[in-house]
């Protein structure tokens, strides 16, 4: 997760109004997944990642606020925060609106993965026929 607004300013001199935070997920399982399985079933991310929108740091205790702000600004990495504070941050984050990665992947899967893989590899037969 990083500040895309800052990156655009530094690299291209583009000024963006408002917040622009970008997150990326790299899906690299331990074992290879056969293409015929991959194209049919979206990956599951919710067990690996959690993303929530922190709407108000004011309700957090000062020490917790300090760590969250440092993580968000990049001053601290997650591994630099003790397990106790990571658990406390997670508790707070679970009370905020969260992003369902599994649902998002499922909604995008056919257009982004299934159809291109079917066309390139001839793996799936549910590609629409062009008339």
C-alpha positions as CSV (number, residue, x, y, z in Angstrom):
1,X,0.0,0.0,0.0
2,X,1.5,3.4,-0.9
3,X,0.7,7.1,-1.4
4,X,0.0,7.2,-5.2
5,X,-0.6,11.0,-4.9
6,X,3.0,11.5,-3.6
7,X,4.4,9.2,-6.3
8,X,2.7,11.2,-9.1
9,X,3.9,14.4,-7.7
10,X,7.5,13.2,-7.3
11,X,7.8,11.3,-10.6
12,X,5.6,13.3,-13.0
13,X,5.0,16.6,-11.2
14,X,1.2,15.9,-11.3
15,X,-0.8,17.4,-8.5
16,X,-3.8,15.4,-7.4
17,X,-6.5,16.8,-5.1
18,X,-7.7,14.7,-2.2
19,X,-6.5,11.3,-1.1
20,X,-5.1,8.8,-3.5
21,X,-3.7,5.7,-1.7
22,X,-3.1,2.7,-3.9
23,X,-2.8,-0.9,-2.8
24,X,-1.6,-3.9,-4.7
25,X,-1.8,-7.6,-4.0
26,X,0.7,-10.0,-5.4
27,X,-0.7,-13.5,-5.6
28,X,2.1,-16.1,-5.5
29,X,1.0,-19.3,-3.9
30,X,3.5,-21.8,-2.5
31,X,2.5,-24.5,-5.0
32,X,1.8,-24.1,-8.7
33,X,-1.9,-24.0,-9.7
34,X,-2.9,-25.8,-12.9
35,X,-4.3,-23.3,-15.4
36,X,-7.6,-25.2,-15.7
37,X,-8.2,-24.7,-12.0
38,X,-7.0,-21.1,-11.9
39,X,-9.3,-19.9,-14.6
40,X,-12.4,-21.5,-13.1
41,X,-11.9,-20.5,-9.4
42,X,-10.9,-17.0,-8.2
43,X,-8.1,-16.8,-5.7
44,X,-9.0,-16.3,-2.0
45,X,-7.4,-13.3,-0.4
46,X,-9.4,-12.5,2.8
47,X,-7.5,-15.0,4.9
48,X,-4.2,-13.4,3.8
49,X,-5.1,-9.7,3.8
50,X,-7.3,-7.2,5.6
51,X,-8.1,-3.7,4.3
52,X,-10.2,-1.4,6.3
53,X,-10.9,2.3,6.1
54,X,-9.7,4.1,9.2
55,X,-12.2,6.9,9.5
56,X,-11.2,8.5,12.8
57,X,-8.0,8.1,14.7
58,X,-9.3,10.4,17.5
59,X,-11.0,7.5,19.2
60,X,-7.8,5.5,19.5
61,X,-5.5,5.8,22.5
62,X,-2.5,8.2,21.8
63,X,0.2,5.5,21.5
64,X,-2.0,3.5,19.1
65,X,-2.7,6.7,17.1
66,X,1.0,7.4,16.9
67,X,1.8,4.0,15.5
68,X,-1.1,4.0,13.0
69,X,-0.1,7.4,11.7
70,X,3.6,6.2,11.4
71,X,2.5,3.1,9.5
72,X,0.2,5.1,7.2
73,X,3.0,7.7,6.4
74,X,5.6,5.0,5.9
75,X,7.8,6.1,8.8
76,X,7.3,2.6,10.3
77,X,7.0,-0.8,8.7
78,X,4.6,-3.4,10.1
79,X,7.6,-5.5,11.4
80,X,8.7,-2.5,13.5
81,X,5.5,-2.5,15.5
82,X,5.2,-4.9,18.4
83,X,2.8,-7.8,18.2
84,X,0.7,-6.2,21.0
85,X,0.2,-3.0,19.0
86,X,-0.5,-4.9,15.8
87,X,-3.3,-6.8,17.5
88,X,-4.7,-3.6,18.9
89,X,-4.6,-1.9,15.5
90,X,-6.3,-5.0,14.0
91,X,-9.1,-4.8,16.6
92,X,-9.7,-1.2,15.8
93,X,-9.6,-1.8,12.0
94,X,-12.1,-4.7,12.3
95,X,-14.6,-2.2,13.7
96,X,-14.3,0.0,10.5
97,X,-15.7,-0.8,7.0
98,X,-13.6,-3.5,5.4
99,X,-12.9,-4.4,1.8
100,X,-13.9,-8.0,0.8
101,X,-11.0,-9.0,-1.4
102,X,-12.6,-12.4,-2.3
103,X,-15.8,-10.7,-3.6
104,X,-13.8,-8.2,-5.5
105,X,-11.7,-10.9,-7.2
106,X,-14.8,-12.9,-8.0
107,X,-16.5,-9.9,-9.7
108,X,-13.4,-9.3,-11.9
109,X,-12.2,-12.9,-12.4
110,X,-14.1,-13.9,-15.6
111,X,-13.2,-10.8,-17.6
112,X,-9.6,-10.4,-16.4
113,X,-8.5,-14.1,-16.0
114,X,-10.9,-16.7,-17.4
115,X,-11.6,-15.2,-20.8
116,X,-8.0,-14.2,-21.7
117,X,-6.6,-17.5,-20.4
118,X,-9.2,-19.4,-22.4
119,X,-8.4,-17.5,-25.5
120,X,-4.6,-17.9,-25.1
121,X,-4.5,-21.4,-23.8
122,X,-7.7,-23.0,-25.0
123,X,-8.4,-24.1,-21.5
124,X,-12.1,-23.2,-21.0
125,X,-15.0,-23.5,-23.4
126,X,-17.2,-20.7,-22.0
127,X,-15.7,-17.9,-24.1
128,X,-18.5,-16.0,-26.0
129,X,-18.5,-16.7,-29.7
130,X,-18.1,-13.6,-31.9
131,X,-20.7,-13.3,-34.6
